[in-house]
Amino acid sequence: MGSHGYLLGYDIGSSSVKASLLETASGAPVASATSPSTELEISAPRPGWAEQRPATWWEHVKKTTAMILEESRVDSAEIGAIGISYQMHGLVIVDKDGEVLRPSIIWCDSRAVPFGEKAMKEIGEEKCLRHLLNSPGNFTAAKLAWVKEHEPDVYRRIHKIMLPGDYIAMKLTGRLVTTPSGVSEGIMWDFPAGDVAGFLLDYFGFDRDFLPEIVPTFSEQGRIGAGAAEELGLKKGTPVSYRGGDQPNNALSLNVLNPGEVAATAGTSGVVYGVADRPVSDSLSRVNTFVHVNYSKDCPRYGVLLCVNGTGILNSWVKHNLMSGEGAAPDYRRMDESAAEAPVGSEGLVVLPYGNGAERTLGNRSLGGVVHGLDFNTHSRVHFLRAVQEGIVFALNYGVEIMRGTGAAVEKVRAGNANMFISPVFREAFATVTGAELQLYETDGAQGAARGAGIGAGIYKDAHEAFKGLGTTCTVGPSRSSREAYREAYGRWSEVLSRNMSQ
């Protein structure tokens, strides 16, 4: 291990920007910051659209950096490397001067679904699944196709396309680069060839030069430039040596790097992410396969991901619409306590958490949020709060069943002790319904990005050294006493989903 004292990680989310400073030797966090204190705004100029301004992310990178340096009192010269985690699948486009040409079309935007579906049909389902392991669906390439069709003046000015993390790295270093994992999350990676999917770019009529240079995920990807150093108070020349999309990075933060290991998160989106050593695909692309952060041609690693878009926004909607007016400010922990007052199954009340655009596990359908079985004589707010948490767990388990159908094993699941996994109701429901042992850790995406930076810069010799200080805070197994009640509740939920899907 090198003598560098600290590692800095950023997590560029759609809800907030987080930063963590770790002590290199112990791996312990010494400071953390989140900005803004409330959720970032997501602009929806039309139904199903979701956009954010990349300049807003940069503004909060600056704020979190200032907060970190003030809290820790660390000399920025002691920071040995910087890592970046970021919201996946977003499209950022810049001109030759590096200026952003339009707001970023982010992960939960649904407008590109028809472009991806048409590409799947015209290229051929068999070829897409064999080479891309996915439908082009609603991912970055399809979003660029929408821009080409609907904003030709913007499209003509494109110099490079990038992901949100690539944009932040560009602002830090002045270099425009991306990673194999990043290219794959845009569904632009040819898995058998181990390179960019030229046939897909040709189909859409994209210039190969639109993509930045591809560099290894763990590598020196640039150094802090003079301008960024002045803006952020960091040392010029500090290496940026890791970047990863939020879900592969969440897996990294939990030391989920090898086949059979599984990570989960329930924040802005709800995700279960398993690692495999062979490329797998679902014929309907309801779960998706990407290049994992530790992929190499000699030792391939793939991430199999299921996502429920409606997770965080549903919980936030409930907080702001059902928990206000109590005198005190709405609070997620009080929601968790209230949910625990209702019995397992919420006395027949069912919530489908699908009100945040197209959902991949539903074949890119926009089903909308659904409340079923509401009885005015029986149900109160506590039932609704529990039904929301159970509904999100059931939606995740619906995806887990699809994952298992691809051959993925989901027996032990690691998650950060954060967001909805703080809730005892959510933990028990997740472990019992999936049948998996749930292991919780005190870590987050920003800490994972910092550890990744240490690996990429050679400060840690390997992942084993980087994660030696990471331990579980608690383990939750399936509840024997509640197993039957959860089985019945999930059966009820599944019937409601099936009826709504058939309409």
C-alpha positions as CSV (number, residue, x, y, z in Angstrom):
1,M,0.0,0.0,0.0
2,G,1.3,3.4,-0.9
3,S,1.8,6.3,1.5
4,H,-1.1,8.4,0.2
5,G,-3.2,9.4,3.2
6,Y,-6.7,9.7,1.8
7,L,-9.0,8.8,-1.1
8,L,-11.9,10.8,-2.4
9,G,-15.1,9.4,-4.0
10,Y,-18.0,11.1,-5.6
11,D,-21.5,9.6,-6.3
12,I,-23.3,11.6,-8.9
13,G,-27.0,10.6,-8.4
14,S,-30.2,11.9,-9.8
15,S,-31.4,12.7,-6.2
16,S,-28.2,14.2,-4.9
17,V,-24.4,14.3,-5.1
18,K,-22.5,12.6,-2.3
19,A,-18.8,12.6,-1.5
20,S,-16.8,10.5,0.9
21,L,-13.2,10.9,2.1
22,L,-11.5,7.6,3.3
23,E,-8.3,7.1,5.2
24,T,-6.3,4.9,3.0
25,A,-4.6,2.7,5.6
26,S,-7.7,1.8,7.6
27,G,-10.4,2.3,4.9
28,A,-12.4,4.2,7.4
29,P,-14.5,7.2,6.3
30,V,-13.3,10.5,7.8
31,A,-15.8,12.8,6.2
32,S,-18.9,12.7,4.1
33,A,-21.2,15.2,2.5
34,T,-24.4,15.3,0.5
35,S,-25.8,18.2,-1.6
36,P,-28.4,19.4,-1.9
37,S,-30.1,18.5,1.4
38,T,-33.4,17.9,-0.5
39,E,-33.8,15.8,-3.7
40,L,-32.5,17.4,-6.9
41,E,-35.2,18.4,-9.3
42,I,-35.9,16.2,-12.3
43,S,-37.4,18.1,-15.1
44,A,-40.3,16.5,-17.0
45,P,-41.1,18.8,-20.0
46,R,-43.6,16.1,-21.2
47,P,-45.1,13.0,-19.6
48,G,-42.5,10.2,-19.5
49,W,-39.5,12.5,-19.9
50,A,-36.8,13.1,-17.3
51,E,-34.0,15.5,-17.7
52,Q,-31.3,17.2,-15.6
53,R,-28.7,19.9,-16.3
54,P,-25.2,18.5,-16.1
55,A,-24.0,21.9,-14.8
56,T,-26.2,21.2,-11.7
57,W,-24.2,18.1,-10.9
58,W,-21.0,20.0,-11.2
59,E,-22.3,22.7,-8.9
60,H,-23.0,20.1,-6.2
61,V,-19.6,18.4,-6.8
62,K,-18.1,21.8,-5.8
63,K,-20.4,22.1,-2.8
64,T,-19.7,18.6,-1.5
65,T,-15.9,19.0,-2.0
66,A,-16.0,22.2,0.1
67,M,-18.0,20.5,2.8
68,I,-15.6,17.5,2.9
69,L,-12.5,19.7,3.1
70,E,-14.0,21.8,5.8
71,E,-15.2,18.9,7.9
72,S,-12.0,16.9,7.6
73,R,-9.5,19.7,7.8
74,V,-7.4,17.5,5.5
75,D,-4.8,19.1,3.2
76,S,-6.0,18.3,-0.3
77,A,-2.4,17.4,-1.2
78,E,-2.8,14.3,0.9
79,I,-5.6,13.0,-1.3
80,G,-3.9,10.3,-3.4
81,A,-6.7,9.5,-5.9
82,I,-10.3,10.3,-6.9
83,G,-13.1,8.0,-8.0
84,I,-16.5,8.7,-9.6
85,S,-19.8,6.8,-9.4
86,Y,-22.7,8.1,-11.4
87,Q,-26.3,7.5,-12.4
88,M,-26.4,5.0,-15.3
89,H,-27.7,5.3,-18.8
90,G,-27.9,9.1,-19.0
91,L,-27.0,10.9,-22.2
92,V,-24.8,13.9,-22.1
93,I,-23.8,15.5,-25.4
94,V,-21.1,18.2,-25.9
95,D,-19.7,20.3,-28.7
96,K,-16.0,20.6,-29.7
97,D,-15.5,23.1,-26.8
98,G,-16.9,20.7,-24.3
99,E,-20.1,22.8,-23.9
100,V,-23.3,20.8,-23.1
101,L,-25.7,21.1,-26.0
102,R,-29.0,20.1,-24.2
103,P,-30.1,18.9,-20.8
104,S,-29.1,15.3,-20.0
105,I,-31.8,12.7,-20.8
106,I,-31.5,10.6,-17.7
107,W,-32.0,6.9,-16.8
108,C,-35.8,7.1,-16.0
109,D,-36.8,8.9,-19.2
110,S,-39.1,6.8,-21.4
111,R,-39.1,8.7,-24.7
112,A,-36.6,6.4,-26.5
113,V,-38.5,3.1,-26.0
114,P,-39.9,3.1,-29.6
115,F,-36.4,3.6,-31.0
116,G,-35.0,0.7,-29.1
117,E,-37.9,-1.6,-29.9
118,K,-37.6,-0.8,-33.6
119,A,-33.9,-1.5,-33.6
120,M,-34.4,-4.8,-31.9
121,K,-36.9,-5.8,-34.6
122,E,-34.9,-4.6,-37.6
123,I,-31.5,-5.7,-36.5
124,G,-33.0,-9.0,-35.3
125,E,-33.8,-10.3,-31.8
126,E,-31.3,-13.2,-32.1
127,K,-28.4,-10.9,-33.2
128,C,-29.2,-8.3,-30.4
129,L,-29.3,-11.0,-27.7
130,R,-26.2,-12.8,-29.0
131,H,-24.1,-9.6,-29.4
132,L,-25.6,-7.0,-27.0
133,L,-27.2,-9.4,-24.5
134,N,-30.1,-6.9,-24.4
135,S,-32.6,-5.0,-26.5
136,P,-31.3,-1.5,-27.3
137,G,-34.4,-0.7,-25.3
138,N,-34.5,2.7,-23.6
139,F,-30.8,3.1,-23.1
140,T,-28.2,5.7,-24.1
141,A,-27.9,4.7,-27.8
142,A,-31.7,4.8,-28.2
143,K,-31.8,8.2,-26.5
144,L,-29.3,9.5,-29.0
145,A,-31.4,8.2,-31.8
146,W,-34.3,10.2,-30.4
147,V,-32.1,13.4,-30.5
148,K,-31.1,12.6,-34.0
149,E,-34.7,12.3,-35.1
150,H,-36.3,15.2,-33.1
151,E,-33.4,17.7,-32.6
152,P,-31.4,17.6,-35.8
153,D,-29.8,21.0,-35.2
154,V,-28.4,19.8,-31.8
155,Y,-27.4,16.5,-33.4
156,R,-25.3,18.2,-36.1
157,R,-23.3,20.0,-33.4
158,I,-22.3,16.9,-31.4
159,H,-18.6,16.3,-30.8
160,K,-18.9,13.6,-28.2
161,I,-21.6,11.7,-26.3
162,M,-20.9,10.7,-22.8
163,L,-22.4,9.3,-19.6
164,P,-22.9,11.5,-16.5
165,G,-19.7,10.2,-14.9
166,D,-17.8,10.8,-18.1
167,Y,-19.0,14.4,-18.0
168,I,-17.8,14.9,-14.3
169,A,-14.5,13.4,-15.2
170,M,-14.1,15.7,-18.1
171,K,-14.8,18.7,-15.8
172,L,-12.2,17.4,-13.4
173,T,-9.4,16.5,-15.8
174,G,-10.2,18.1,-19.2
175,R,-10.0,14.6,-20.8
176,L,-12.9,13.0,-22.6
177,V,-12.8,9.2,-22.0
178,T,-15.2,6.4,-21.0
179,T,-14.9,2.7,-20.0
180,P,-16.0,-0.7,-21.3
181,S,-18.6,-0.9,-18.5
182,G,-19.9,2.6,-19.5
183,V,-20.2,1.7,-23.2
184,S,-22.0,-1.5,-22.3
185,E,-24.6,0.3,-20.1
186,G,-25.5,2.4,-23.2
187,I,-26.0,-1.0,-25.0
188,M,-23.2,-0.2,-27.4
189,W,-20.8,-3.0,-26.5
190,D,-20.4,-6.2,-28.6
191,F,-19.8,-8.9,-26.0
192,P,-18.4,-11.6,-28.2
193,A,-16.1,-9.1,-29.9
194,G,-15.1,-7.4,-26.6
195,D,-15.4,-4.0,-28.3
196,V,-17.8,-1.3,-29.4
197,A,-20.9,-2.7,-31.3
198,G,-20.1,-1.1,-34.7
199,F,-23.2,-2.8,-36.3
200,L,-25.5,-0.9,-33.8
201,L,-23.8,2.4,-34.5
202,D,-24.1,1.8,-38.2
203,Y,-27.8,0.9,-37.8
204,F,-28.6,4.2,-36.1
205,G,-26.2,6.1,-38.4
206,F,-24.0,7.3,-35.5
207,D,-20.4,8.4,-36.1
208,R,-18.0,6.1,-34.2
209,D,-16.0,9.2,-33.3
210,F,-19.0,10.3,-31.1
211,L,-17.7,7.9,-28.4
212,P,-14.8,9.1,-26.3
213,E,-11.6,7.0,-26.0
214,I,-12.2,3.8,-24.0
215,V,-9.9,3.3,-21.0
216,P,-9.9,0.6,-18.2
217,T,-12.3,1.1,-15.3
218,F,-9.4,0.9,-12.9
219,S,-6.7,3.1,-14.4
220,E,-5.4,6.7,-14.4
221,Q,-8.1,8.4,-16.5
222,G,-6.7,11.9,-16.2
223,R,-5.4,14.3,-13.6
224,I,-7.1,17.3,-11.9
225,G,-6.6,20.3,-14.2
226,A,-5.7,23.8,-13.0
227,G,-9.2,25.2,-13.5
228,A,-10.9,22.3,-11.5
229,A,-8.2,22.5,-8.8
230,E,-9.0,26.2,-8.3
231,E,-12.8,25.7,-8.4
232,L,-12.8,22.7,-6.0
233,G,-9.8,23.4,-3.7
234,L,-8.1,20.2,-4.8
235,K,-4.5,19.7,-5.8
236,K,-3.6,20.0,-9.4
237,G,-2.4,16.7,-10.8
238,T,-4.3,14.4,-8.4
239,P,-5.3,11.3,-10.5
240,V,-8.9,10.3,-11.3
241,S,-8.4,6.6,-11.4
242,Y,-11.8,4.9,-11.3
243,R,-15.4,5.4,-12.6
244,G,-18.4,3.2,-12.5
245,G,-22.1,3.4,-13.0
246,D,-24.1,3.5,-9.8
247,Q,-25.2,-0.1,-9.7
248,P,-21.9,-1.8,-10.7
249,N,-20.3,0.6,-8.3
250,N,-22.8,-0.3,-5.5
251,A,-21.7,-3.9,-6.1
252,L,-18.0,-2.8,-5.9
253,S,-18.7,-0.9,-2.6
254,L,-20.0,-4.1,-1.1
255,N,-17.1,-6.1,-2.5
256,V,-19.4,-8.0,-4.9
257,L,-16.9,-8.8,-7.7
258,N,-17.1,-12.6,-8.2
259,P,-19.6,-15.1,-9.8
260,G,-22.5,-15.9,-7.5
261,E,-22.2,-12.7,-5.4
262,V,-25.2,-10.4,-5.3
263,A,-25.7,-6.7,-4.3
264,A,-28.9,-4.8,-3.8
265,T,-30.0,-1.2,-3.2
266,A,-33.3,0.5,-2.6
267,G,-32.7,4.2,-3.0
268,T,-33.8,6.3,-6.1
269,S,-34.2,3.0,-7.9
270,G,-34.6,-0.5,-6.5
271,V,-31.9,-2.9,-7.8
272,V,-30.7,-6.4,-7.5
273,Y,-27.3,-7.0,-9.2
274,G,-25.6,-10.3,-9.6
275,V,-22.1,-11.1,-10.9
276,A,-21.6,-13.9,-13.5
277,D,-18.5,-15.2,-15.3
278,R,-20.4,-15.9,-18.6
279,P,-22.7,-13.6,-20.6
280,V,-26.4,-14.3,-19.9
281,S,-29.5,-12.7,-21.3
282,D,-33.3,-12.7,-20.9
283,S,-35.1,-13.1,-24.1
284,L,-37.4,-10.2,-23.2
285,S,-34.6,-8.0,-21.8
286,R,-36.5,-7.6,-18.6
287,V,-33.2,-8.0,-16.7
288,N,-30.0,-6.6,-18.3
289,T,-26.4,-7.7,-18.5
290,F,-23.5,-5.2,-18.5
291,V,-19.7,-5.4,-18.3
292,H,-18.9,-5.4,-14.6
293,V,-16.3,-3.0,-13.3
294,N,-13.6,-5.7,-12.9
295,Y,-14.1,-7.2,-16.4
296,S,-11.1,-8.1,-18.5
297,K,-10.9,-10.3,-21.6
298,D,-8.8,-12.8,-19.7
299,C,-11.1,-12.8,-16.7
300,P,-14.6,-11.7,-17.8
301,R,-17.1,-10.5,-15.3
302,Y,-20.7,-9.6,-16.1
303,G,-23.3,-7.8,-14.0
304,V,-26.9,-9.0,-14.3
305,L,-29.2,-6.2,-13.2
306,L,-32.9,-5.8,-12.5
307,C,-34.3,-2.4,-11.8
308,V,-37.5,-1.0,-10.4
309,N,-37.7,2.7,-11.4
310,G,-40.6,3.5,-9.1
311,T,-38.8,2.8,-5.8
312,G,-37.5,6.1,-4.4
313,I,-40.0,8.3,-6.1
314,L,-42.9,6.3,-4.6
315,N,-41.4,6.6,-1.1
316,S,-40.8,10.3,-1.6
317,W,-44.3,10.8,-3.0
318,V,-45.8,9.2,0.1
319,K,-43.6,11.3,2.4
320,H,-44.6,14.6,0.8
321,N,-48.3,13.8,0.2
322,L,-49.3,11.6,3.1
323,M,-46.9,12.5,5.9
324,S,-47.2,16.3,5.9
325,G,-49.4,18.3,8.1
326,E,-48.4,16.5,11.3
327,G,-46.6,19.5,12.8
328,A,-43.1,18.0,12.4
329,A,-41.4,17.7,9.0
330,P,-42.1,14.5,7.1
331,D,-39.5,11.8,8.0
332,Y,-38.7,8.4,6.5
333,R,-38.0,6.9,9.9
334,R,-41.4,7.8,11.2
335,M,-42.9,6.2,8.0
336,D,-41.0,3.0,8.8
337,E,-42.3,2.9,12.3
338,S,-45.9,3.5,11.1
339,A,-45.6,0.8,8.5
340,A,-44.6,-1.7,11.2
341,E,-47.9,-1.1,12.9
342,A,-49.8,-2.9,10.1
343,P,-49.7,-6.7,9.7
344,V,-47.9,-8.6,7.0
345,G,-49.9,-8.3,3.8
346,S,-51.4,-5.0,4.8
347,E,-54.8,-6.7,5.2
348,G,-55.2,-7.2,1.5
349,L,-54.1,-3.7,0.3
350,V,-51.9,-4.0,-2.8
351,V,-49.6,-1.3,-4.3
352,L,-47.9,-1.7,-7.7
353,P,-44.9,0.7,-7.6
354,Y,-44.8,1.4,-11.3
355,G,-45.5,5.1,-11.6
356,N,-42.1,6.4,-12.8
357,G,-42.1,5.7,-16.6
358,A,-41.2,2.5,-18.5
359,E,-40.2,-0.4,-16.3
360,R,-37.7,-2.9,-17.8
361,T,-38.9,-5.9,-15.7
362,L,-42.3,-5.3,-17.4
363,G,-40.9,-5.3,-20.9
364,N,-40.5,-1.5,-21.0
365,R,-44.2,-0.9,-20.3
366,S,-45.4,2.2,-18.4
367,L,-48.0,0.6,-16.2
368,G,-48.5,3.5,-13.8
369,G,-48.8,3.2,-10.1
370,V,-51.7,1.1,-8.9
371,V,-53.5,0.8,-5.5
372,H,-55.8,-2.2,-5.3
373,G,-58.2,-3.5,-2.7
374,L,-58.5,-0.3,-0.6
375,D,-61.3,-0.8,2.0
376,F,-62.4,2.4,3.7
377,N,-63.6,0.4,6.7
378,T,-60.4,-1.5,7.2
379,H,-57.4,0.4,5.9
380,S,-55.6,3.4,7.4
381,R,-52.4,5.2,6.6
382,V,-50.3,2.6,8.3
383,H,-51.7,-0.1,6.0
384,F,-50.8,2.1,3.0
385,L,-47.3,2.7,4.2
386,R,-46.7,-1.0,4.7
387,A,-48.3,-1.9,1.3
388,V,-45.8,0.6,-0.3
389,Q,-42.8,-1.1,1.2
390,E,-44.1,-4.6,0.5
391,G,-45.1,-3.6,-3.0
392,I,-41.5,-2.5,-3.8
393,V,-40.1,-5.7,-2.3
394,F,-42.6,-7.8,-4.4
395,A,-41.6,-5.9,-7.5
396,L,-37.9,-6.6,-6.8
397,N,-38.8,-10.3,-6.2
398,Y,-40.7,-10.4,-9.5
399,G,-37.3,-9.4,-11.1
400,V,-35.3,-11.8,-9.0
401,E,-37.5,-14.7,-10.4
402,I,-36.6,-13.5,-13.9
403,M,-32.9,-13.4,-12.9
404,R,-33.1,-16.9,-11.5
405,G,-34.6,-18.0,-14.8
406,T,-31.3,-16.9,-16.5
407,G,-29.4,-19.2,-14.2
408,A,-28.3,-16.6,-11.7
409,A,-28.1,-17.7,-8.1
410,V,-29.6,-15.3,-5.5
411,E,-28.9,-16.9,-2.1
412,K,-27.0,-14.2,-0.2
413,V,-27.5,-10.5,-0.9
414,R,-25.3,-7.7,0.3
415,A,-26.7,-4.2,0.7
416,G,-25.7,-0.9,2.3
417,N,-27.5,-0.1,5.6
418,A,-29.1,2.9,3.9
419,N,-32.3,4.1,2.3
420,M,-35.2,1.6,2.5
421,F,-32.9,-1.1,3.8
422,I,-32.9,0.8,7.1
423,S,-36.6,-0.1,7.6
424,P,-37.1,-3.4,9.6
425,V,-40.3,-4.0,7.6
426,F,-38.5,-3.7,4.3
427,R,-35.5,-5.9,5.4
428,E,-37.7,-8.7,6.7
429,A,-40.0,-8.6,3.7
430,F,-37.0,-8.7,1.3
431,A,-35.3,-11.6,3.0
432,T,-38.5,-13.6,3.5
433,V,-40.0,-13.1,0.0
434,T,-36.7,-13.7,-1.9
435,G,-35.6,-16.5,0.5
436,A,-32.1,-14.9,0.5
437,E,-29.9,-14.1,3.5
438,L,-29.6,-10.3,3.6
439,Q,-26.2,-9.0,4.8
440,L,-26.0,-5.2,5.6
441,Y,-22.9,-3.1,5.5
442,E,-22.0,0.5,6.5
443,T,-20.9,1.7,3.2
444,D,-22.2,3.7,0.2
445,G,-21.5,4.5,-3.4
446,A,-19.2,7.4,-2.7
447,Q,-17.1,5.1,-0.4
448,G,-17.0,2.5,-3.1
449,A,-15.8,5.1,-5.6
450,A,-13.0,6.1,-3.2
451,R,-11.9,2.4,-2.8
452,G,-12.1,2.0,-6.5
453,A,-9.8,5.0,-7.0
454,G,-7.3,3.4,-4.6
455,I,-7.3,0.2,-6.7
456,G,-7.0,2.1,-10.0
457,A,-4.1,4.3,-8.8
458,G,-2.2,1.3,-7.5
459,I,-2.5,2.6,-3.9
460,Y,-4.2,-0.7,-3.0
461,K,-2.6,-3.7,-4.7
462,D,-5.9,-5.5,-5.1
463,A,-9.6,-5.5,-4.0
464,H,-8.8,-7.7,-1.0
465,E,-6.6,-5.0,0.4
466,A,-9.1,-2.3,-0.5
467,F,-11.9,-4.0,1.4
468,K,-10.1,-5.4,4.4
469,G,-11.9,-2.9,6.8
470,L,-15.4,-3.6,5.5
471,G,-17.6,-5.8,7.7
472,T,-21.3,-6.6,8.1
473,T,-23.4,-4.6,10.6
474,C,-26.2,-7.2,10.7
475,T,-27.6,-10.2,8.9
476,V,-31.4,-10.7,8.3
477,G,-32.7,-14.1,7.3
478,P,-36.2,-15.2,6.1
479,S,-38.8,-15.1,8.9
480,R,-40.2,-18.5,9.6
481,S,-43.2,-17.2,11.4
482,S,-44.2,-14.8,8.6
483,R,-43.3,-16.9,5.6
484,E,-46.8,-18.1,4.9
485,A,-48.3,-14.6,5.3
486,Y,-45.7,-13.2,2.9
487,R,-46.3,-16.0,0.4
488,E,-50.1,-15.2,0.4
489,A,-49.4,-11.5,0.1
490,Y,-47.0,-11.9,-2.8
491,G,-49.5,-14.2,-4.6
492,R,-52.2,-11.5,-4.2
493,W,-49.8,-8.9,-5.5
494,S,-48.8,-11.1,-8.5
495,E,-52.5,-11.6,-9.4
496,V,-53.1,-7.8,-9.4
497,L,-50.0,-7.3,-11.6
498,S,-51.1,-10.0,-14.0
499,R,-54.6,-8.4,-14.4
500,N,-53.1,-5.0,-15.0
501,M,-50.5,-6.3,-17.5
502,S,-53.3,-8.0,-19.5
503,Q,-55.4,-4.8,-19.9
